[in-house]
């Protein structure tokens, strides 16, 4: 399904990946929506510093239908019935959505788009454990059940988000940070003495396709899959029907750039991780430097300047390790980079 905003009418915009510093959802939501007003893309903040249930894995697990989890010293475990850890995750998500509704409702000009992030079905299966302590990724039936449960759960989640931000176009980012290791068979077992068998590529594609189809039915108008750059399966993302790819740019190979160029030429969006932020040095790259780091390979691949409008610019990673002020500075710099790229796109 094509995006309902024609590509030729779009422009370079900015967003971030979800994780945010601190424990105050009201402050975080106000900052994000203040920095990323239209045409940029605000998002539902994740505040892992609040503890169990506010991490990205726990938040996504709280969306599952007919699958309960609890927290163990080694991570999240699938259990027979919901306990206090799952209730805590559900409560944190509800609080964040209620705060979002309050902040969005007080705005004179609400953002036209809004994003929510979810851990994808493969990384979720790698992060959830069975009763015996082994990763659910080990078992095909468990992987299938998790994928089906997640696909069933997104309907209610997007309905709640839509109520909080009425009229906004809903965008979904599917996070799959472990997918390359999952496909390569390098995810360790719970003991750490061996690794789990690789998951076939066709299963990866089908898991994503099922979730993407469910998200479209639930009202999402743009869906991207976010992956690290190393061994990123761009072809699988496109085959699954995603609208775009989210990836850091810093270590892409020439072959990967060619794959991304082909995706852009076919009408897909690139969410480009243009700002390196894993270790905050106190100094962000200057705008002309970042713009040139994007424009140079773009030009070398023969892509026209106007196709830059397929871009969203993001940090290279989440911002939970920052201070609120430095995370805010990242958003400010991203919007400045978007402006610089838009000037190139307009010729």
N, C-alpha and C positions, 0 to 999 in steps of 0.2 A: 504494500500500500504506500503510495507516495505521501510526502508531507503535505499537509493542507495549506501551508504557506509556500507559494511557489518559490523555487530556488532563486530565480532571477530577481525577486523582490526582497530577498533576505539581505542581511548584512552581518559582518563579523560581530560576534557577541562574546561576553565573558560569563563564566560560571566557575564554581569550585566543586570539589569531588564529594563533599559531605561532612567528613570529620572536622570538628571545630573545637577550640580550646574552652575550658571553663565548665561550669556546672549550671549556669543560668540560661535557660532556654529563651526567656524574654529578652535579655540583653543580646544574645546571639541572633535571634530572629530579627530584631530591630536593626542590628548592624548589617546583616546579610541583605535584608530588603532595602536598607538605605543605600548601600553601595552598589547593589545590582538591580536598580530599577530599570524600567523599560529603556532600551530594548534588550537588556541583559537578562540573565536567567537566575533568579533566586532559587533557593533549595531548602528542603527540610533538614535542619542541622542535626548532626549526630554529636553527642557530648559524652564520649567514652570516659571522661574523668569522673562522671557520676557513679561509675562502678558497674557491677554485674547487671546485665540487662540493657545497658546503654551502649555497649559495644555493637559494632555493625552486625556481627554474627548473631548475637542475642536478639537484636531488634528484628532481623529478618526471621529468625526462628519464631518470634512471637506472632508472626503473620500466618504461620502454617495452619492448615486445617486438618483436624483429626490426628495431629502428631504433637505430643507434648515433650518438653525438654526440661532438664534442670542442670545446674552448674556443679561440676566436680573439679577437684584440683587440676586435673588434666584437660579440662575444657567442658563443653556442653555435651550432654548425654540425652539420648532419646529414652523416654520413660513412659510408663503406662498411663499416668494421669498428671495433669498440671500441678505444680507445686509453687512455693513462694518465689522461686527464681523466675519462672515464666510469668507469674503475676506481676512481678517487679518490672520485667521487660515490657509487658503489655501496658502497665501503668505509665511508664516513662514515655512510651510512644503516644499514648492518649494525651498526656500532659503537653507534649510537644505540638500535637495537632491542635489542641485547644488554644495554646499560646499563639500559634500561627494564625488561627481564626481571629483572635483579638487584635493582633498587630495588623493583619491584612484588612480587617474591617474598619480600622481607624485611618486608613490611607485615603487621600483625596484621589490619587490616580494609581490604583493597584496594578501590579505587573501583569502583562498579558500572558506570561508563561510561568510555570512553576515546575520544579523538578523534585523527584524523590528517588533515593538510591535503595537498591536491594542487592544483597549477596546472591550471586547466581547459583543455579542448582548444583553445579559441579563443585565449586568451592565450598558450598554449604555441606555437601556430602563429605567432603574432606575434613570439615571442621566439626561435624557432629559425630558422636560416638555411639556405638551399640551398647546393649546391656553388658556385654563382656569386656567393654573398654576399647574394643577395636574401632577404627574409623568406619563409618557407614559406607565410605567409598569402596571398601572391600567387596561389598555385596551388591550384585546387580539389582536384586529386588528392592533393597533399601534405597539405592540411588533412584530407582523409578518411583518409589513411594514418596521420597522427598521432593522430586521434581513435580509430581502430580499434586502434592499437598501445597507447594508454593504457588503453582499455577492456579489452584482453587482459591488461595488466600488473597491474591492481588485484587480481586473484585471488590471486597469490602474495604481494603486499604485505599484504593483509588477513589472509591465513593466517599470515604471520610475526608480525604484530601480535597476532593472537588467541592464538598460542602464548606470546607474551611476557606477556600479561595475560589468562590463562585465566578464562573466565566473564564477562568484562566485555562489555557491549553496545558495539559499535563504531559510532562516529559519524564521518562524513566531511564535511569542509568543502572544497568546490570553489571555488578562488579564481579569479575572473575580473576582475582589476582593469582590463583593457583593453577590456572588451566594448563599452562605449559608443562608444569611438573606433573600434573595429572595425566596428560597425554604422553609424557615421556616415561612414566612409570618410576618417578623418583620421589614420590611422597612416602615418608617413612611410616612403618607400622607403629602402633602405640609403644612397642618395646624399643623401637629405634634400631633393632638389629637387622632388619631387612626393609625392603620397599614394597609397596603395593603394585600389583599388576596395572599396566597402563589401561586407560579407558579408550576404547576405539573412537576414532574421529567421527564416524557416522553417529555414534551415540551422543557425542558432544553437540553436534549440529542439531539432532532431534530434540535434545533437552532444551536447547535455546529456542528452537522453533516453537515448541509447545508453550513455553513461557511467553514468548513474544506474541503469539496468537491470543493467549489469554489476556495479556495486557492491552492489546488492541480492542478486544471485546469490552474490557473494563473502562475504556475511554482514553488510553494513552495515544497521543498523536505523533510522538517521536520517541524512539527507543534506540539506545546505543548500548553496546557492550564495551566495558572498560577492562583493558588488559595491560600488563607490563609489556615493554618493548621486546624483551628477549624471547625468541621463539613464539611470538604472538601469532595465533592462527587466524589471520585476517580473512582468509578464504572461507573458513567455517562461519565466521560472524556474518559475512555477506550472504552465504548460502542459507543461513537460518532466517534471513528476512529482516535483519536489523536495518534501521535507517542510517546508522553510522557506527564509527569506531572511535573510542576514546583511548589515547595512548600517549605516554611521554615521548617527546621528540629527541631527547639528548643523545640516545645511542642507536637510533634507527640505522639499519644498513641500507645500501643503495637499492637492493632488491625489495626491501620493505617499503621504501619511498615509492618505488615503481608500483607496488601493489596498492598503496594508498592513492596514488595518482589515478590509477585505473578506477578505483572506487569513486573518487570525486567526479571523474568524467562520466560515470554511470549514474550520477545524481545522489550519491551518498554524502553524508556529512562527516567531517573530520573534527573531532574534539581534540585539539592539540595541546599536550602538556608542555607549555612553553616556558614556565618559570620553575627552575630547580629550587625546591624548598624543603628537601628532606632534612637538611641540617641548616638551620637559620643562622646566617653569618652576620646579620645586622645590616646587610647591604643587598638590595635587590638589583638585578641587572637593569641597566638603563633601557628605556623604551626603544631607541634606535637599534641597539644591540639585539634585542629580542625580535624586533620586526625583521631585521636582516637575517637572523637565524631561521626564520620561516620562509622569507622571500627568496633566499639564495637557492635552496633545493627546489622550491616551487618553480622558479625561473629555469633552472637547469633541466627540469623534467619537461619543459615546454608547456606548462599549464598557463593559461591566460590569467592576467591580473584579476579580471572580474570573477574568476572562480574562487578567489580567496573568500568570497562571501559564503562559501560552504563551511567556513570555520567557526567553531567556538573555541576560545582560548581558555585554558585551565592551568592550575598549578600542576607540577609533576607528581604530586602526592597530596594526601590529606593534610589538614592544618592543625590537627589536634595537639601536636607537639609545640606549637607556637604560643605566644601570649596573645590575648585578644587584640592588642594594638598592632602587633606584627602581622597577625592574620588579616586584620583590616587593611593594612598596608599592601598586602598581597592582592586583595580584591581591587584596591585602587589602581595598582600597577597593571593588573589585567585589563581593566576598562581602558586605561591609557594605551596599552598595546592594541586592543581592539580598534580604538580610534585610529592609530597609526596604520594598521592593516586596511582599514576602510578607506583611508586616503589613497593607498595604492590601488585598491579595488576599483575606485571611482576614476582612476587615471589622473 
